[in-house]
Amino acid sequence: MKYIGMIVMFAVSMLMSGAACAQAFPVKPLHLIVPFPAGGPADIYARELSQGMASRLGQPVLVENRGGAAGVLGVDFVAKAAPDGYTLGLNPASALVMTPFARTNMPYDARKDFTLITVVAKNPEVLVVNTSVPAKDLREFIAYLKANPGKLNYGSTGSGSVTHLAVEMLKAEAGVDIVHVPYKGAVPALTDMMGGQVQMVVLGIPVVLPHIKSGRIRALVVTSAKRVAALPDVPTTAENGYPKVLTDYWYGLVGPAAIPQAIQSRLHAAAVATLESASVQEQYAKLGALAFPTTSEEYMTFMLAEQTKWGAIIKAIGFKED
């Protein structure tokens, strides 16, 4: 009985110590790793998030840009940080659900090496065509592709990018043949599409919106579950008969695995409150993005579903980055 009492007292003391630690957290600045250079959409999302979390946690949340390897280097830095809640990362979708299926030398396990805190933002994309293409909607475009197999080209921001894999998903669902032409970014792909060198691209709404409004290119569908406010008259892929073709590009908030639950809860509460604020939603909307807070469990379920979807596409086309 004496030993049982000692064990109980030890367990209680540990619980009290952990609770006190979590109650005190944070006692110093946090670091939010952005795995891309400053100035891009991911950096802007992170800075809005960091400011809101800082005000709610009572400590600065310092943004650090650690670019390289399409986001893998920065995300790996987070995975290998101390699990004390002071190092977090804004992960791009590709780093957790696409690249792991395209590379054989991944430095981390997306399912085991992270604490998933919340999805942060979803960035809807839109399928646009050159105005010379005789199609006013996706159904007409699919019919045109089937009548001209292998004769049209589509551009992307690079092999293995979501703009590449989104079209491969559509090709698989619709049974069409259109040739991939990879570019080193959205601007050259869009420029060549407007010039007629390629006939179609799938890109983020902010990149193409001015050209859609000017009539230089034609939007056929948004590849999201719902229509987006920036393009209210453009239907979704589901409305055109392809409900599986959903290719929002998204970002999440993660930390290293094994962050204590009480600290996770504090981080989650601060992040969600920030993402639900009108000011952050407004700033994200200016980039064509939707703030998308979730529970940690919802984030895990969402990530696993995304891995299943994109893993199947990557395997089907035999794509490898190595």
Stockholm file with secondary structure:
# STOCKHOLM 1.0

chainA/1-322         MKYIGMIVMFAVSMLMSGAACAQAFPVKPLHLIVPFPAGGPADIYARELSQGMASRLGQPVLVENRGGAAGVLGVDFVAKAAPDGYTLGLNPASALVMTPFARTNMPYDARKDFTLITVVAKNPEVLVVNTSVPAKDLREFIAYLKANPGKLNYGSTGSGSVTHLAVEMLKAEAGVDIVHVPYKGAVPALTDMMGGQVQMVVLGIPVVLPHIKSGRIRALVVTSAKRVAALPDVPTTAENGYPKVLTDYWYGLVGPAAIPQAIQSRLHAAAVATLESASVQEQYAKLGALAFPTTSEEYMTFMLAEQTKWGAIIKAIGFKED
#=GR chainA/1-322 SS CHHHHHHHHHHHHHHHHHHHHHHHCCSSCEEEEESSCTTSHHHHHHHHHHHHHHHHHTSCEEEEECCCGGGHHHHHHHHTSCSSSSEEEEEEHIIIIIHHHHCSCCSSCTTTSEEEEEEEEEECEEEEEETTSCCSSHHHHHHHHHHSTTCCEEEESSTTSHHHHHHHHHHHHHTCCCEEEECSSHHHHHHHHHHTSSSEEEEEHHHHHHHHHHTSEEEEEESSSSCCTTSTTSCBTGGGTCTTCCCCEEEEEEEETTCCHHHHHHHHHHHHHHHTSHHHHHHHHHTTCEECCCCHHHHHHHHHHHHHHHHHHHHHHTCCCC
#=GC SS_cons         CHHHHHHHHHHHHHHHHHHHHHHHCCSSCEEEEESSCTTSHHHHHHHHHHHHHHHHHTSCEEEEECCCGGGHHHHHHHHTSCSSSSEEEEEEHIIIIIHHHHCSCCSSCTTTSEEEEEEEEEECEEEEEETTSCCSSHHHHHHHHHHSTTCCEEEESSTTSHHHHHHHHHHHHHTCCCEEEECSSHHHHHHHHHHTSSSEEEEEHHHHHHHHHHTSEEEEEESSSSCCTTSTTSCBTGGGTCTTCCCCEEEEEEEETTCCHHHHHHHHHHHHHHHTSHHHHHHHHHTTCEECCCCHHHHHHHHHHHHHHHHHHHHHHTCCCC
//
